[in-house]
């Protein structure tokens, strides 16, 4: 079952080429996981209390889980979410480009330095999207995520149509 959060971002790619459906802040995974975790803890608390360190406070944990569940899901940078100071987004908006792959200065762009720390091929992905299309890039992201997290709750084969 897809979450409403995932439904909102599943077809969205940011200016930078990141597929918003892969983001835990936007796809609903954090909310889903904390909801499940809360349910498991409530069901198991009496048994867990026998093994937990004396300093561990289940009441505090449960409050924190509620706070996490109350956090709003990011709608993606194209819909007003994400980091308001994102250099990539600000530059793309300033240049009036749909994707950074449209910019002739992409290969030398310094705005990607932070993103390249975790995804060294992000610029290559953008260029590939330009030639192969958005669906191909989302499928590539999906494959990489499935390989990295094969038991991911929200990402499934039917996510991309």
Secondary structure, 3 states (H helix, E strand, C coil): CCCHHHHHHCCCECCCCCEHHHCCCCCCHHHHHHHHHHHHHHHHHHHHHHHCCCCCCHHHHHHHHHHHHHCCCCCCHHHCCCCCCCHHHHHHHHHCCCCHHHCCCHHHCHHHHHHHHHCCCHHHHHHHHHHHCHHHHHHHHHHHHHHHCCCCCCCCHHHCC
